[in-house]
Amino acid sequence: MTWWKFVGLAGFFGTPEGAAAVRRAPRPRGDYTPAEVTARLHERLAESRAQG
């Protein structure tokens, strides 16, 4: 088997494996109200400013 056939077969069989790795379950997210999100962002901004 020539090298280009081997590379082609590896690419053909590697594509579904790569797609399976990308297609993961999404991370669980909490249900936050807009006010909670805003408050958390303000907290993070204050922390980053305090650190310098």
N, C-alpha and C positions, 0 to 999 in steps of 0.2 A: 504494500500500500504506500502510495507516495505521501509526502509530508502534507501537501495541501488537502488531500482527502482526509487525513487524520485531523487536521485543524478544522475542517468543515464539519466533520462528525462531532468533534468536541464542542464546537459552537452550537450545533443543532441540539445536542443533548444538554448542554449547559444552560440554554435559554429558559426552558421550563423550570429548572432549579432556581435560577435567578429570579424569575417571576414569583415563585413560591416564597422566596425570602422577602421580597418587597411587599407582597400582599399579606401583611400580618394583621392581626386583630388590632383595631385602634385602641389607644390607651384610654382607660376609663376616665371620664371627666365628670366633675361635679356640676350640679345645676346651681349656678350662681345668678343672683339678680344683678342688674346693671349697677346698682348702688354698691354691692359687695365687690364687684370687679373694680370699680372706681376707687373704693377705699383701699383695696389691696395695692393698686398701682401707686396711689399716693404714699402708702407705707414703704414700698420698694424705692420710690424716688427719694424719700427722706433718708432711708438707710444708705443709699448710694452717695448722697450728698454728705452724710456724716462721715463716711469712709474717706472721702476726699476725692 
